[in-house]
Amino acid sequence: MHPTPVPETLACPWARPAVLSSAQIGRVHEVALDILARGGIRLMYGPSRELLHAHGAAVEEARQLVRIPRGLVEQALTSAPRNVTLCSGSDVGKDCHLGPDGGQYGRPVSGLNWIIDAGASIRRPVTERDAFNWNRLAHVLPNLQVVSAAYDQEGHPNSMDVRSVARMLQSTDKPLMMSAVSGEGMRWVKRLTDITQPAGRHPRVMALSSVNSPLTYGSGQTEAAMRSAELGIPVAINSSVVAGVSAPVTIAGALAQMHAEMLAALTIVQAHRPGAPIIYTGHPLIMDMRTSLASVGFTEIGLLQAACIDLGRHFGLPTGSDGLMTDTCSPDAMAASEKWSSAFLPALAGANINAGAGSLACISTISLEQLAIDDDIYGRLFRQLRGFTLDEETLAAEVIARAGYDASFLGDPHTLAHFRSEYSFSELANRENAPHWEAMGSKEVLERAAGQVQHLLSEWQPVIFEKEEHELSAVLARAEEALEVTELPV
């Protein structure tokens, strides 16, 4: 089982608002601006309050509350770049071009530290070996153009983001995504990427920085975003509201609050370093009122994610979606159903980064087998979005006339010329008839995925030189030693 070639970049200038009209986008934006100007947002990182105060924001230091004037937000939207290139190791063909006229790319879920093995009923902590296997599998899967790390539970939590980047650099030459822990950690991340990147091939990694709903931006996340901006590392600004708990229960209300929270983060980054690259990335959840658990399996998650993409693209920003998500705790039929439901609309709206691959249990657990299945799903989804060519050659009028009413097209030269490029082929799909499937052992998709995972991991080849390997290990050791004794902001 060999992975199919990586498809050509899927450009999405054709994408149109999937959920919101222009008038609705304007209304949501007005409400978000009013939220920030009248009610404000709590900024727990002191330097961010000082920064915005110097730019005209009103600050209540006792409550760490900052009211951001609409003019400052609009200025930040103007300075944020419309296009961001995320570089691969050295292969320009693997670079990811983000923006309204950029491409669409798949990536795994980022920053999770629990894993469930194929056939198991209980999850377990992620180990160092699991983290390497995760990276290596993502490296060889063809529809995941960005690699996001799993976080092990074996090392110190202060350095888990830095360890994850070192392991990704050792495992793949694709662009990278990581979940930031601290500003100090981002300095070490930059040192690590400098070891393997050729001159002029930056940035290699983007960092996820999340606002805590409702309307609170934590110290560690804010510091990481500001340090990333200083270092030229793109920041994926994120809001993960839970509709009905940390945001209004209505889809429109949750959307307005998410937009306000991401605008606040964007404004901080742009006020700190005008022109710093950002990705507008919303990861919503919905409270299941029957179980009191946050959920990503609701059908409306797809609507909320698509609406976020509509907003980001309207303002000319690179965008990201949480993509393939499910509440189910193991790879099963419901996982496939919920993941397609959550990912299709935001991809149709034009999301540059489509995430979530390999995730289970409401984005709390990873599975190598689910990662392989989700790569297959993204392959199908991206194929649909590419559409098809309609011209004289593909309309095949002459072929139809030549064949007549009693001929077969199976051996026609036109069929031989086009069948490989016109249709995609899945390594996991069962397209055998029932008797042959039974004769081959009646394997279901999880068993086939487990076999594919083992095969692909056996084919992985080193991506860096031995000298770089040693240098990465040495810098990582210094980073872990320094971060373990550092009191990081919360």
Secondary structure as a PSIPRED ss2 file (coil, helix, strand):
# PSIPRED VFORMAT (PSIPRED V4.0)

   1 M C   1.000  0.000  0.000
   2 H C   1.000  0.000  0.000
   3 P C   1.000  0.000  0.000
   4 T C   1.000  0.000  0.000
   5 P C   1.000  0.000  0.000
   6 V C   1.000  0.000  0.000
   7 P C   1.000  0.000  0.000
   8 E C   1.000  0.000  0.000
   9 T C   1.000  0.000  0.000
  10 L E   0.000  0.000  1.000
  11 A E   0.000  0.000  1.000
  12 C C   1.000  0.000  0.000
  13 P C   1.000  0.000  0.000
  14 W C   1.000  0.000  0.000
  15 A C   1.000  0.000  0.000
  16 R C   1.000  0.000  0.000
  17 P C   1.000  0.000  0.000
  18 A C   1.000  0.000  0.000
  19 V C   1.000  0.000  0.000
  20 L C   1.000  0.000  0.000
  21 S C   1.000  0.000  0.000
  22 S H   0.000  1.000  0.000
  23 A H   0.000  1.000  0.000
  24 Q H   0.000  1.000  0.000
  25 I H   0.000  1.000  0.000
  26 G H   0.000  1.000  0.000
  27 R H   0.000  1.000  0.000
  28 V H   0.000  1.000  0.000
  29 H H   0.000  1.000  0.000
  30 E H   0.000  1.000  0.000
  31 V H   0.000  1.000  0.000
  32 A H   0.000  1.000  0.000
  33 L H   0.000  1.000  0.000
  34 D H   0.000  1.000  0.000
  35 I H   0.000  1.000  0.000
  36 L H   0.000  1.000  0.000
  37 A H   0.000  1.000  0.000
  38 R H   0.000  1.000  0.000
  39 G H   0.000  1.000  0.000
  40 G C   1.000  0.000  0.000
  41 I E   0.000  0.000  1.000
  42 R E   0.000  0.000  1.000
  43 L E   0.000  0.000  1.000
  44 M C   1.000  0.000  0.000
  45 Y C   1.000  0.000  0.000
  46 G H   0.000  1.000  0.000
  47 P H   0.000  1.000  0.000
  48 S H   0.000  1.000  0.000
  49 R H   0.000  1.000  0.000
  50 E H   0.000  1.000  0.000
  51 L H   0.000  1.000  0.000
  52 L H   0.000  1.000  0.000
  53 H H   0.000  1.000  0.000
  54 A H   0.000  1.000  0.000
  55 H C   1.000  0.000  0.000
  56 G C   1.000  0.000  0.000
  57 A C   1.000  0.000  0.000
  58 A E   0.000  0.000  1.000
  59 V E   0.000  0.000  1.000
  60 E E   0.000  0.000  1.000
  61 E H   0.000  1.000  0.000
  62 A H   0.000  1.000  0.000
  63 R H   0.000  1.000  0.000
  64 Q C   1.000  0.000  0.000
  65 L E   0.000  0.000  1.000
  66 V E   0.000  0.000  1.000
  67 R E   0.000  0.000  1.000
  68 I C   1.000  0.000  0.000
  69 P C   1.000  0.000  0.000
  70 R H   0.000  1.000  0.000
  71 G H   0.000  1.000  0.000
  72 L H   0.000  1.000  0.000
  73 V H   0.000  1.000  0.000
  74 E H   0.000  1.000  0.000
  75 Q H   0.000  1.000  0.000
  76 A H   0.000  1.000  0.000
  77 L H   0.000  1.000  0.000
  78 T H   0.000  1.000  0.000
  79 S H   0.000  1.000  0.000
  80 A C   1.000  0.000  0.000
  81 P C   1.000  0.000  0.000
  82 R C   1.000  0.000  0.000
  83 N C   1.000  0.000  0.000
  84 V E   0.000  0.000  1.000
  85 T E   0.000  0.000  1.000
  86 L E   0.000  0.000  1.000
  87 C C   1.000  0.000  0.000
  88 S C   1.000  0.000  0.000
  89 G C   1.000  0.000  0.000
  90 S C   1.000  0.000  0.000
  91 D C   1.000  0.000  0.000
  92 V H   0.000  1.000  0.000
  93 G H   0.000  1.000  0.000
  94 K H   0.000  1.000  0.000
  95 D C   1.000  0.000  0.000
  96 C E   0.000  0.000  1.000
  97 H E   0.000  0.000  1.000
  98 L E   0.000  0.000  1.000
  99 G C   1.000  0.000  0.000
 100 P C   1.000  0.000  0.000
 101 D C   1.000  0.000  0.000
 102 G C   1.000  0.000  0.000
 103 G E   0.000  0.000  1.000
 104 Q E   0.000  0.000  1.000
 105 Y E   0.000  0.000  1.000
 106 G E   0.000  0.000  1.000
 107 R E   0.000  0.000  1.000
 108 P E   0.000  0.000  1.000
 109 V C   1.000  0.000  0.000
 110 S C   1.000  0.000  0.000
 111 G C   1.000  0.000  0.000
 112 L C   1.000  0.000  0.000
 113 N C   1.000  0.000  0.000
 114 W E   0.000  0.000  1.000
 115 I E   0.000  0.000  1.000
 116 I C   1.000  0.000  0.000
 117 D C   1.000  0.000  0.000
 118 A C   1.000  0.000  0.000
 119 G C   1.000  0.000  0.000
 120 A C   1.000  0.000  0.000
 121 S C   1.000  0.000  0.000
 122 I C   1.000  0.000  0.000
 123 R C   1.000  0.000  0.000
 124 R E   0.000  0.000  1.000
 125 P E   0.000  0.000  1.000
 126 V C   1.000  0.000  0.000
 127 T C   1.000  0.000  0.000
 128 E H   0.000  1.000  0.000
 129 R H   0.000  1.000  0.000
 130 D H   0.000  1.000  0.000
 131 A H   0.000  1.000  0.000
 132 F H   0.000  1.000  0.000
 133 N H   0.000  1.000  0.000
 134 W H   0.000  1.000  0.000
 135 N H   0.000  1.000  0.000
 136 R H   0.000  1.000  0.000
 137 L H   0.000  1.000  0.000
 138 A H   0.000  1.000  0.000
 139 H H   0.000  1.000  0.000
 140 V H   0.000  1.000  0.000
 141 L C   1.000  0.000  0.000
 142 P C   1.000  0.000  0.000
 143 N C   1.000  0.000  0.000
 144 L C   1.000  0.000  0.000
 145 Q C   1.000  0.000  0.000
 146 V C   1.000  0.000  0.000
 147 V E   0.000  0.000  1.000
 148 S E   0.000  0.000  1.000
 149 A C   1.000  0.000  0.000
 150 A C   1.000  0.000  0.000
 151 Y C   1.000  0.000  0.000
 152 D C   1.000  0.000  0.000
 153 Q C   1.000  0.000  0.000
 154 E C   1.000  0.000  0.000
 155 G C   1.000  0.000  0.000
 156 H C   1.000  0.000  0.000
 157 P H   0.000  1.000  0.000
 158 N H   0.000  1.000  0.000
 159 S H   0.000  1.000  0.000
 160 M H   0.000  1.000  0.000
 161 D H   0.000  1.000  0.000
 162 V H   0.000  1.000  0.000
 163 R H   0.000  1.000  0.000
 164 S H   0.000  1.000  0.000
 165 V H   0.000  1.000  0.000
 166 A H   0.000  1.000  0.000
 167 R H   0.000  1.000  0.000
 168 M H   0.000  1.000  0.000
 169 L H   0.000  1.000  0.000
 170 Q H   0.000  1.000  0.000
 171 S H   0.000  1.000  0.000
 172 T C   1.000  0.000  0.000
 173 D C   1.000  0.000  0.000
 174 K C   1.000  0.000  0.000
 175 P C   1.000  0.000  0.000
 176 L E   0.000  0.000  1.000
 177 M E   0.000  0.000  1.000
 178 M E   0.000  0.000  1.000
 179 S E   0.000  0.000  1.000
 180 A C   1.000  0.000  0.000
 181 V C   1.000  0.000  0.000
 182 S C   1.000  0.000  0.000
 183 G H   0.000  1.000  0.000
 184 E H   0.000  1.000  0.000
 185 G H   0.000  1.000  0.000
 186 M H   0.000  1.000  0.000
 187 R H   0.000  1.000  0.000
 188 W H   0.000  1.000  0.000
 189 V H   0.000  1.000  0.000
 190 K H   0.000  1.000  0.000
 191 R H   0.000  1.000  0.000
 192 L H   0.000  1.000  0.000
 193 T H   0.000  1.000  0.000
 194 D H   0.000  1.000  0.000
 195 I H   0.000  1.000  0.000
 196 T H   0.000  1.000  0.000
 197 Q C   1.000  0.000  0.000
 198 P C   1.000  0.000  0.000
 199 A C   1.000  0.000  0.000
 200 G C   1.000  0.000  0.000
 201 R C   1.000  0.000  0.000
 202 H C   1.000  0.000  0.000
 203 P C   1.000  0.000  0.000
 204 R C   1.000  0.000  0.000
 205 V E   0.000  0.000  1.000
 206 M E   0.000  0.000  1.000
 207 A E   0.000  0.000  1.000
 208 L E   0.000  0.000  1.000
 209 S E   0.000  0.000  1.000
 210 S E   0.000  0.000  1.000
 211 V E   0.000  0.000  1.000
 212 N E   0.000  0.000  1.000
 213 S C   1.000  0.000  0.000
 214 P C   1.000  0.000  0.000
 215 L C   1.000  0.000  0.000
 216 T E   0.000  0.000  1.000
 217 Y E   0.000  0.000  1.000
 218 G C   1.000  0.000  0.000
 219 S H   0.000  1.000  0.000
 220 G H   0.000  1.000  0.000
 221 Q H   0.000  1.000  0.000
 222 T H   0.000  1.000  0.000
 223 E H   0.000  1.000  0.000
 224 A H   0.000  1.000  0.000
 225 A H   0.000  1.000  0.000
 226 M H   0.000  1.000  0.000
 227 R H   0.000  1.000  0.000
 228 S H   0.000  1.000  0.000
 229 A H   0.000  1.000  0.000
 230 E H   0.000  1.000  0.000
 231 L H   0.000  1.000  0.000
 232 G C   1.000  0.000  0.000
 233 I C   1.000  0.000  0.000
 234 P C   1.000  0.000  0.000
 235 V E   0.000  0.000  1.000
 236 A E   0.000  0.000  1.000
 237 I E   0.000  0.000  1.000
 238 N E   0.000  0.000  1.000
 239 S E   0.000  0.000  1.000
 240 S C   1.000  0.000  0.000
 241 V C   1.000  0.000  0.000
 242 V E   0.000  0.000  1.000
 243 A E   0.000  0.000  1.000
 244 G C   1.000  0.000  0.000
 245 V C   1.000  0.000  0.000
 246 S C   1.000  0.000  0.000
 247 A E   0.000  0.000  1.000
 248 P C   1.000  0.000  0.000
 249 V C   1.000  0.000  0.000
 250 T C   1.000  0.000  0.000
 251 I H   0.000  1.000  0.000
 252 A H   0.000  1.000  0.000
 253 G H   0.000  1.000  0.000
 254 A H   0.000  1.000  0.000
 255 L H   0.000  1.000  0.000
 256 A H   0.000  1.000  0.000
 257 Q H   0.000  1.000  0.000
 258 M H   0.000  1.000  0.000
 259 H H   0.000  1.000  0.000
 260 A H   0.000  1.000  0.000
 261 E H   0.000  1.000  0.000
 262 M H   0.000  1.000  0.000
 263 L H   0.000  1.000  0.000
 264 A H   0.000  1.000  0.000
 265 A H   0.000  1.000  0.000
 266 L H   0.000  1.000  0.000
 267 T H   0.000  1.000  0.000
 268 I H   0.000  1.000  0.000
 269 V H   0.000  1.000  0.000
 270 Q H   0.000  1.000  0.000
 271 A H   0.000  1.000  0.000
 272 H H   0.000  1.000  0.000
 273 R C   1.000  0.000  0.000
 274 P C   1.000  0.000  0.000
 275 G C   1.000  0.000  0.000
 276 A C   1.000  0.000  0.000
 277 P C   1.000  0.000  0.000
 278 I E   0.000  0.000  1.000
 279 I E   0.000  0.000  1.000
 280 Y E   0.000  0.000  1.000
 281 T E   0.000  0.000  1.000
 282 G E   0.000  0.000  1.000
 283 H C   1.000  0.000  0.000
 284 P C   1.000  0.000  0.000
 285 L E   0.000  0.000  1.000
 286 I E   0.000  0.000  1.000
 287 M E   0.000  0.000  1.000
 288 D E   0.000  0.000  1.000
 289 M C   1.000  0.000  0.000
 290 R C   1.000  0.000  0.000
 291 T C   1.000  0.000  0.000
 292 S C   1.000  0.000  0.000
 293 L E   0.000  0.000  1.000
 294 A E   0.000  0.000  1.000
 295 S E   0.000  0.000  1.000
 296 V C   1.000  0.000  0.000
 297 G C   1.000  0.000  0.000
 298 F C   1.000  0.000  0.000
 299 T C   1.000  0.000  0.000
 300 E H   0.000  1.000  0.000
 301 I H   0.000  1.000  0.000
 302 G H   0.000  1.000  0.000
 303 L H   0.000  1.000  0.000
 304 L H   0.000  1.000  0.000
 305 Q H   0.000  1.000  0.000
 306 A H   0.000  1.000  0.000
 307 A H   0.000  1.000  0.000
 308 C H   0.000  1.000  0.000
 309 I H   0.000  1.000  0.000
 310 D H   0.000  1.000  0.000
 311 L H   0.000  1.000  0.000
 312 G H   0.000  1.000  0.000
 313 R H   0.000  1.000  0.000
 314 H H   0.000  1.000  0.000
 315 F C   1.000  0.000  0.000
 316 G C   1.000  0.000  0.000
 317 L C   1.000  0.000  0.000
 318 P C   1.000  0.000  0.000
 319 T E   0.000  0.000  1.000
 320 G E   0.000  0.000  1.000
 321 S E   0.000  0.000  1.000
 322 D C   1.000  0.000  0.000
 323 G C   1.000  0.000  0.000
 324 L C   1.000  0.000  0.000
 325 M C   1.000  0.000  0.000
 326 T C   1.000  0.000  0.000
 327 D C   1.000  0.000  0.000
 328 T C   1.000  0.000  0.000
 329 C C   1.000  0.000  0.000
 330 S C   1.000  0.000  0.000
 331 P C   1.000  0.000  0.000
 332 D C   1.000  0.000  0.000
 333 A H   0.000  1.000  0.000
 334 M H   0.000  1.000  0.000
 335 A H   0.000  1.000  0.000
 336 A H   0.000  1.000  0.000
 337 S H   0.000  1.000  0.000
 338 E H   0.000  1.000  0.000
 339 K H   0.000  1.000  0.000
 340 W H   0.000  1.000  0.000
 341 S H   0.000  1.000  0.000
 342 S H   0.000  1.000  0.000
 343 A H   0.000  1.000  0.000
 344 F H   0.000  1.000  0.000
 345 L H   0.000  1.000  0.000
 346 P H   0.000  1.000  0.000
 347 A H   0.000  1.000  0.000
 348 L H   0.000  1.000  0.000
 349 A H   0.000  1.000  0.000
 350 G C   1.000  0.000  0.000
 351 A C   1.000  0.000  0.000
 352 N C   1.000  0.000  0.000
 353 I E   0.000  0.000  1.000
 354 N E   0.000  0.000  1.000
 355 A E   0.000  0.000  1.000
 356 G E   0.000  0.000  1.000
 357 A E   0.000  0.000  1.000
 358 G C   1.000  0.000  0.000
 359 S E   0.000  0.000  1.000
 360 L E   0.000  0.000  1.000
 361 A C   1.000  0.000  0.000
 362 C C   1.000  0.000  0.000
 363 I C   1.000  0.000  0.000
 364 S C   1.000  0.000  0.000
 365 T E   0.000  0.000  1.000
 366 I E   0.000  0.000  1.000
 367 S C   1.000  0.000  0.000
 368 L H   0.000  1.000  0.000
 369 E H   0.000  1.000  0.000
 370 Q H   0.000  1.000  0.000
 371 L H   0.000  1.000  0.000
 372 A H   0.000  1.000  0.000
 373 I H   0.000  1.000  0.000
 374 D H   0.000  1.000  0.000
 375 D H   0.000  1.000  0.000
 376 D H   0.000  1.000  0.000
 377 I H   0.000  1.000  0.000
 378 Y H   0.000  1.000  0.000
 379 G H   0.000  1.000  0.000
 380 R H   0.000  1.000  0.000
 381 L H   0.000  1.000  0.000
 382 F H   0.000  1.000  0.000
 383 R H   0.000  1.000  0.000
 384 Q H   0.000  1.000  0.000
 385 L H   0.000  1.000  0.000
 386 R H   0.000  1.000  0.000
 387 G C   1.000  0.000  0.000
 388 F C   1.000  0.000  0.000
 389 T C   1.000  0.000  0.000
 390 L C   1.000  0.000  0.000
 391 D C   1.000  0.000  0.000
 392 E H   0.000  1.000  0.000
 393 E H   0.000  1.000  0.000
 394 T H   0.000  1.000  0.000
 395 L H   0.000  1.000  0.000
 396 A C   1.000  0.000  0.000
 397 A H   0.000  1.000  0.000
 398 E H   0.000  1.000  0.000
 399 V H   0.000  1.000  0.000
 400 I H   0.000  1.000  0.000
 401 A H   0.000  1.000  0.000
 402 R H   0.000  1.000  0.000
 403 A H   0.000  1.000  0.000
 404 G C   1.000  0.000  0.000
 405 Y C   1.000  0.000  0.000
 406 D C   1.000  0.000  0.000
 407 A C   1.000  0.000  0.000
 408 S C   1.000  0.000  0.000
 409 F C   1.000  0.000  0.000
 410 L C   1.000  0.000  0.000
 411 G C   1.000  0.000  0.000
 412 D C   1.000  0.000  0.000
 413 P H   0.000  1.000  0.000
 414 H H   0.000  1.000  0.000
 415 T H   0.000  1.000  0.000
 416 L H   0.000  1.000  0.000
 417 A H   0.000  1.000  0.000
 418 H H   0.000  1.000  0.000
 419 F H   0.000  1.000  0.000
 420 R H   0.000  1.000  0.000
 421 S H   0.000  1.000  0.000
 422 E H   0.000  1.000  0.000
 423 Y C   1.000  0.000  0.000
 424 S C   1.000  0.000  0.000
 425 F C   1.000  0.000  0.000
 426 S C   1.000  0.000  0.000
 427 E C   1.000  0.000  0.000
 428 L C   1.000  0.000  0.000
 429 A C   1.000  0.000  0.000
 430 N C   1.000  0.000  0.000
 431 R C   1.000  0.000  0.000
 432 E C   1.000  0.000  0.000
 433 N C   1.000  0.000  0.000
 434 A H   0.000  1.000  0.000
 435 P H   0.000  1.000  0.000
 436 H H   0.000  1.000  0.000
 437 W H   0.000  1.000  0.000
 438 E H   0.000  1.000  0.000
 439 A H   0.000  1.000  0.000
 440 M C   1.000  0.000  0.000
 441 G C   1.000  0.000  0.000
 442 S C   1.000  0.000  0.000
 443 K C   1.000  0.000  0.000
 444 E C   1.000  0.000  0.000
 445 V H   0.000  1.000  0.000
 446 L H   0.000  1.000  0.000
 447 E H   0.000  1.000  0.000
 448 R H   0.000  1.000  0.000
 449 A H   0.000  1.000  0.000
 450 A H   0.000  1.000  0.000
 451 G H   0.000  1.000  0.000
 452 Q H   0.000  1.000  0.000
 453 V H   0.000  1.000  0.000
 454 Q H   0.000  1.000  0.000
 455 H H   0.000  1.000  0.000
 456 L H   0.000  1.000  0.000
 457 L H   0.000  1.000  0.000
 458 S H   0.000  1.000  0.000
 459 E H   0.000  1.000  0.000
 460 W C   1.000  0.000  0.000
 461 Q C   1.000  0.000  0.000
 462 P C   1.000  0.000  0.000
 463 V C   1.000  0.000  0.000
 464 I C   1.000  0.000  0.000
 465 F C   1.000  0.000  0.000
 466 E H   0.000  1.000  0.000
 467 K H   0.000  1.000  0.000
 468 E H   0.000  1.000  0.000
 469 E H   0.000  1.000  0.000
 470 H H   0.000  1.000  0.000
 471 E H   0.000  1.000  0.000
 472 L H   0.000  1.000  0.000
 473 S H   0.000  1.000  0.000
 474 A H   0.000  1.000  0.000
 475 V H   0.000  1.000  0.000
 476 L H   0.000  1.000  0.000
 477 A H   0.000  1.000  0.000
 478 R H   0.000  1.000  0.000
 479 A H   0.000  1.000  0.000
 480 E H   0.000  1.000  0.000
 481 E H   0.000  1.000  0.000
 482 A H   0.000  1.000  0.000
 483 L H   0.000  1.000  0.000
 484 E H   0.000  1.000  0.000
 485 V C   1.000  0.000  0.000
 486 T C   1.000  0.000  0.000
 487 E C   1.000  0.000  0.000
 488 L C   1.000  0.000  0.000
 489 P C   1.000  0.000  0.000
 490 V C   1.000  0.000  0.000
